[in-house]
Amino acid sequence: MIGLALSGLGDCASGGGADPVILSLGDQQVRRSEFEQHLAALARRGADPTLREEFLGPFLEERVLVLEGRARGIIKTGADAEEEKVGVETLLVRALPNVEVPPEEIARYYQEHADQFRRKERITLKQILVPTENEARDVRRRLQRDPKAFEILARTRSRSPEASTGGLMGTFEPGQLPAELDAPAFSLAVGATSDIVRSPLGFHVLRVEAREPAREEPLDEAHIRIQTLLRRDKTAQAVRAFVQQLLSRAKVNHEAALSSPARS
């Protein structure tokens, strides 16, 4: 929420019907010219500045936080965008209660979102990729004689990007590999070398270095991740409620904000 409209726009000169106040909180004010500058900045980023109504709500929500920060002496008048952003963050830390996530909420989330904590089978895979089938046959013959030669063959013969790391491709779940490699790779036992696999890239010889079976992620492993997620959601709700509280105290002139200066 915060950040987009915290553009460091200075206060415009007071008075004058040509630049009406569109938001006031106590003695702090935002004038229409600030909104116009905000729209101009959005237009430079490719947004349609004629969508005034769509952009007005987020602008007012963000600027009312700045006005409250000024009223509390946290943000100085004339502060730049970065200073306003830091000031709003300070305001929220001071104004909002500490967000607590009780263990029972974490446990309930874990139970209600069980699918998120089912880990699929994973394999760590190496490959040697060569441009011709004859080269692939030669690689396999060498590996049959000396299985430990996989890494050196990958470094010296493979044309794949991971040749310099001994052919290590990474760790994958089913469906994450190219279609031609997926079934052959997941059918291999740990330490086993595949038959030659052809793909549009060439001819592959695969080896599975490690395998993690499918399993349920236990609550004690998922605890921190769930806690972080719930804390973030609760914080966002608290920020929205605080902004609405500020706007309920503020005076907003939607009509003036939505009319362009040319039609004033």
C-alpha positions in Angstrom: 0.0 0.0 0.0 2.6 2.5 1.1 5.2 3.6 -1.4 3.5 4.4 -4.7 2.2 7.8 -3.8 5.0 8.7 -1.3 6.6 10.8 -4.0 7.9 13.5 -1.8 5.6 16.1 -3.3 6.0 19.4 -1.5 3.1 21.5 -0.2 1.7 23.9 -2.7 1.0 27.5 -1.8 -2.2 27.9 0.3 -5.3 29.6 -0.9 -6.6 30.0 -4.5 -9.6 28.2 -5.9 -7.5 27.0 -8.9 -5.7 24.5 -6.5 -8.3 23.3 -4.1 -7.5 21.2 -1.0 -8.6 17.6 -1.7 -7.5 16.0 1.6 -7.0 17.5 5.0 -6.2 16.0 8.4 -6.1 18.5 11.2 -4.1 21.4 9.9 -2.2 19.2 7.3 -3.4 19.4 3.7 -3.0 17.9 0.3 -3.9 20.0 -2.8 -5.1 18.9 -6.2 -1.8 19.9 -7.8 -0.1 17.1 -5.8 -2.5 14.6 -7.2 -1.8 16.0 -10.7 1.9 15.5 -10.2 1.3 12.0 -9.0 -0.8 11.3 -12.2 2.0 12.7 -14.3 4.5 10.5 -12.7 2.3 7.5 -13.3 1.9 8.5 -16.9 5.7 8.5 -17.3 5.6 4.9 -16.2 3.0 4.0 -18.8 -0.2 4.3 -16.8 -3.3 6.0 -18.2 -3.6 9.4 -16.3 -7.2 9.7 -17.4 -8.1 6.9 -14.9 -8.3 9.5 -12.1 -10.9 7.8 -10.0 -9.0 4.5 -10.0 -5.8 6.2 -8.8 -7.4 8.6 -6.3 -8.2 6.1 -3.6 -4.7 4.6 -3.2 -3.3 8.2 -3.5 -5.5 9.4 -0.6 -4.7 6.3 1.5 -1.0 6.8 1.1 -1.0 10.6 1.6 -3.2 10.4 4.7 -0.4 8.4 6.3 2.1 11.1 5.5 -0.2 13.8 6.9 -0.5 11.8 10.2 3.2 11.4 10.3 3.6 15.2 9.9 1.1 15.8 12.6 3.0 13.6 15.0 6.3 15.2 14.2 7.7 12.1 12.5 7.8 13.4 9.0 9.1 16.9 8.2 7.2 19.2 5.8 9.1 19.1 2.5 10.6 15.6 3.2 11.6 13.7 0.0 10.1 10.4 -1.1 12.6 8.2 0.8 12.2 10.3 4.0 8.4 10.0 3.7 8.6 6.3 3.3 10.9 5.8 6.3 8.6 8.1 8.3 5.5 6.2 7.4 7.2 3.0 8.4 8.1 4.6 11.7 4.5 5.8 12.2 3.1 2.3 11.6 5.5 0.7 14.0 4.5 3.2 16.7 0.8 3.3 16.0 0.0 -0.3 15.4 0.0 -3.0 18.1 2.5 -5.8 18.0 1.1 -8.6 15.9 0.8 -11.9 17.7 0.3 -15.3 16.0 -0.8 -17.8 18.7 0.3 -21.4 18.2 -3.3 -22.6 17.8 -3.7 -20.3 14.8 -0.6 -21.8 13.2 -1.9 -25.3 13.9 -5.3 -24.5 12.4 -3.7 -23.0 9.2 -1.6 -26.1 8.9 -4.7 -28.4 9.1 -6.8 -26.2 6.8 -4.1 -26.0 4.1 -2.7 -29.5 4.2 -2.1 -29.6 0.5 0.6 -26.9 0.8 2.7 -29.1 3.1 2.7 -32.3 0.9 6.2 -32.4 -0.6 6.6 -34.2 -3.8 9.4 -36.6 -4.6 12.6 -34.8 -5.6 15.7 -35.9 -7.3 19.2 -34.3 -7.7 20.2 -34.9 -11.2 23.4 -34.7 -13.3 23.7 -34.9 -17.0 26.2 -35.2 -19.9 24.9 -33.6 -23.1 26.6 -34.3 -26.4 25.6 -33.5 -30.0 25.6 -37.0 -31.5 24.4 -40.4 -30.6 27.8 -42.0 -31.3 29.3 -39.6 -28.7 26.6 -40.5 -26.2 27.3 -44.3 -26.8 31.0 -43.7 -26.1 30.2 -41.8 -22.9 28.0 -44.6 -21.7 30.7 -47.2 -22.5 33.2 -45.3 -20.5 30.8 -45.0 -17.6 30.1 -48.7 -17.6 33.8 -49.3 -17.2 34.3 -46.5 -14.6 31.1 -45.1 -13.0 33.2 -42.6 -11.0 34.2 -40.9 -14.3 30.9 -39.1 -14.7 32.1 -35.8 -13.3 35.3 -35.7 -15.4 33.4 -36.7 -18.5 30.8 -34.0 -17.9 33.5 -31.4 -17.6 35.4 -32.5 -20.7 32.7 -33.8 -23.0 29.4 -32.3 -22.1 28.0 -29.3 -24.1 25.5 -28.3 -21.4 25.7 -25.1 -19.4 26.4 -27.1 -16.2 29.4 -28.9 -17.6 31.8 -26.8 -15.5 30.1 -28.1 -12.3 30.4 -31.7 -13.3 27.0 -31.9 -14.9 25.0 -31.0 -11.8 21.6 -29.7 -13.1 20.0 -29.2 -9.7 17.1 -30.7 -7.7 13.7 -31.2 -9.3 10.2 -32.4 -8.7 8.2 -34.3 -11.3 7.1 -32.1 -14.1 9.9 -29.5 -13.7 12.3 -31.1 -16.2 11.9 -31.0 -20.0 9.3 -33.6 -21.0 11.9 -35.8 -22.7 14.0 -36.1 -19.5 11.3 -36.2 -16.9 10.2 -39.9 -17.0 13.7 -41.3 -17.6 15.2 -39.3 -14.8 12.6 -40.3 -12.2 12.8 -43.9 -13.2 16.4 -44.1 -12.2 17.7 -45.4 -8.9 20.2 -43.3 -6.9 23.6 -43.7 -8.5 22.3 -45.3 -11.7 23.1 -44.0 -15.2 20.3 -43.7 -17.8 20.2 -45.0 -21.3 20.7 -42.4 -24.0 17.9 -39.9 -24.0 17.3 -37.8 -27.1 15.9 -34.2 -27.0 15.9 -31.2 -29.3 19.1 -30.2 -27.5 21.0 -33.4 -28.3 21.7 -36.7 -26.6 21.7 -36.9 -22.8 23.2 -39.3 -20.3 21.6 -38.8 -16.9 22.5 -39.8 -13.4 20.5 -39.4 -10.2 22.7 -38.3 -7.3 20.1 -38.2 -4.6 16.4 -38.8 -4.1 14.0 -37.4 -1.5 10.8 -39.4 -1.3 7.4 -37.7 -1.2 6.4 -36.8 2.3 4.2 -34.6 4.5 6.1 -31.6 5.8 5.5 -31.8 9.6 4.2 -28.8 11.5 7.4 -28.2 13.3 9.2 -27.6 10.0 6.4 -25.5 8.6 5.9 -23.5 11.8 8.1 -20.5 10.9 6.8 -20.2 7.4 3.2 -20.2 8.5 3.9 -17.8 11.3 5.5 -15.3 8.9 2.6 -15.6 6.4 0.0 -15.1 9.1 1.9 -12.2 10.7 2.2 -10.5 7.3 -1.6 -10.9 6.7 -2.5 -9.6 10.1 -0.1 -6.6 9.7 -1.7 -5.8 6.3 -5.2 -5.9 7.9 -4.0 -3.6 10.8 -2.6 -1.1 8.3 -5.8 -1.0 6.3 -7.8 -0.5 9.5 -5.5 2.3 10.6 -5.7 4.0 7.2 -9.5 3.8 7.3 -9.5 5.3 10.8 -7.4 8.2 9.6 -9.7 8.8 6.5 -12.7 8.8 8.8 -11.2 11.7 10.6 -10.0 13.5 7.5 -11.9 15.7 5.1 -11.9 14.5 1.5 -13.0 16.6 -1.5 -13.5 13.9 -4.1 -15.3 16.3 -6.5 -12.3 18.7 -6.6 -9.8 15.8 -6.9 -11.6 14.2 -9.8 -12.1 17.4 -11.8 -9.0 18.3 -13.9 -7.6 21.9 -13.7 -8.8 22.6 -17.2 -12.4 22.1 -16.2 -12.2 24.0 -12.9 
